[in-house]
Amino acid sequence: TKDIPVANFIMHEIHCSRNIEVCRYCSESIPKSEMKNHMESEHGQVTCKCRMKIEKSLLKDHEASACPLRPALCQYCDIQLAFSKLQDHEIYCGARTERCGGCGRNIMMKDLKEHPRVCG
């Protein structure tokens, strides 16, 4: 918003009310001639690959941090899989064993990080 001299304020107000509209979804001031385009590009519904319907403008954040199908890495084997399958995979993967070169015992993958403290 700009500072407007008092003498021009009424003319400015009339101009704005004719040409500018406030978006009912995001409260942005949009020229009336661009409102249809704004609604389609920002607030139009799209369907994510997880089948969730979401506003177009929110899709990138959803895909990056909330989508159950977003890619995730297993902390034990670095395989990439869907986030929704990560927990079951890590329970299975973390229970696999690997032989310790120091003490010769078979250690579960989930305990390998802590094992050096208690090895031997």
Contacts in CASP RR format, 6 or more apart in sequence:
PFRMAT RR
TARGET T0000
AUTHOR 0000-0000-0000
METHOD contacts of the structure
MODEL  1
TKDIPVANFIMHEIHCSRNIEVCRYCSESIPKSEMKNHMESEHGQVTCKC
RMKIEKSLLKDHEASACPLRPALCQYCDIQLAFSKLQDHEIYCGARTERC
GGCGRNIMMKDLKEHPRVCG
4 12 0 8 1.000
18 32 0 8 1.000
19 31 0 8 1.000
19 32 0 8 1.000
19 33 0 8 1.000
20 29 0 8 1.000
20 30 0 8 1.000
20 31 0 8 1.000
20 32 0 8 1.000
21 29 0 8 1.000
21 30 0 8 1.000
21 31 0 8 1.000
21 32 0 8 1.000
21 35 0 8 1.000
22 28 0 8 1.000
22 29 0 8 1.000
22 30 0 8 1.000
23 29 0 8 1.000
23 30 0 8 1.000
23 35 0 8 1.000
23 38 0 8 1.000
23 39 0 8 1.000
23 42 0 8 1.000
23 43 0 8 1.000
25 39 0 8 1.000
25 42 0 8 1.000
25 43 0 8 1.000
25 55 0 8 1.000
26 42 0 8 1.000
26 43 0 8 1.000
26 57 0 8 1.000
28 38 0 8 1.000
30 38 0 8 1.000
40 56 0 8 1.000
41 56 0 8 1.000
41 57 0 8 1.000
42 55 0 8 1.000
42 56 0 8 1.000
42 57 0 8 1.000
43 55 0 8 1.000
43 56 0 8 1.000
43 57 0 8 1.000
44 55 0 8 1.000
44 56 0 8 1.000
45 53 0 8 1.000
45 54 0 8 1.000
45 55 0 8 1.000
45 56 0 8 1.000
46 53 0 8 1.000
46 54 0 8 1.000
46 55 0 8 1.000
46 56 0 8 1.000
46 59 0 8 1.000
47 53 0 8 1.000
47 54 0 8 1.000
48 54 0 8 1.000
48 59 0 8 1.000
48 62 0 8 1.000
48 63 0 8 1.000
48 67 0 8 1.000
48 69 0 8 1.000
49 67 0 8 1.000
49 69 0 8 1.000
50 67 0 8 1.000
50 68 0 8 1.000
50 69 0 8 1.000
52 62 0 8 1.000
52 67 0 8 1.000
54 62 0 8 1.000
63 70 0 8 1.000
64 70 0 8 1.000
67 83 0 8 1.000
68 82 0 8 1.000
68 83 0 8 1.000
68 84 0 8 1.000
69 82 0 8 1.000
69 83 0 8 1.000
69 84 0 8 1.000
70 82 0 8 1.000
70 83 0 8 1.000
71 80 0 8 1.000
71 81 0 8 1.000
71 82 0 8 1.000
71 83 0 8 1.000
72 80 0 8 1.000
72 81 0 8 1.000
72 82 0 8 1.000
72 83 0 8 1.000
72 86 0 8 1.000
73 79 0 8 1.000
73 80 0 8 1.000
74 80 0 8 1.000
74 81 0 8 1.000
74 86 0 8 1.000
74 89 0 8 1.000
74 90 0 8 1.000
74 93 0 8 1.000
75 90 0 8 1.000
76 90 0 8 1.000
76 93 0 8 1.000
76 94 0 8 1.000
76 96 0 8 1.000
76 109 0 8 1.000
76 110 0 8 1.000
77 93 0 8 1.000
77 109 0 8 1.000
79 89 0 8 1.000
81 89 0 8 1.000
93 109 0 8 1.000
94 108 0 8 1.000
94 109 0 8 1.000
94 110 0 8 1.000
95 108 0 8 1.000
95 109 0 8 1.000
95 110 0 8 1.000
96 108 0 8 1.000
96 109 0 8 1.000
97 106 0 8 1.000
97 107 0 8 1.000
97 108 0 8 1.000
97 109 0 8 1.000
98 106 0 8 1.000
98 107 0 8 1.000
98 109 0 8 1.000
98 112 0 8 1.000
99 105 0 8 1.000
99 106 0 8 1.000
99 107 0 8 1.000
100 106 0 8 1.000
100 107 0 8 1.000
100 115 0 8 1.000
100 119 0 8 1.000
102 119 0 8 1.000
102 120 0 8 1.000
103 119 0 8 1.000
103 120 0 8 1.000
107 115 0 8 1.000
END
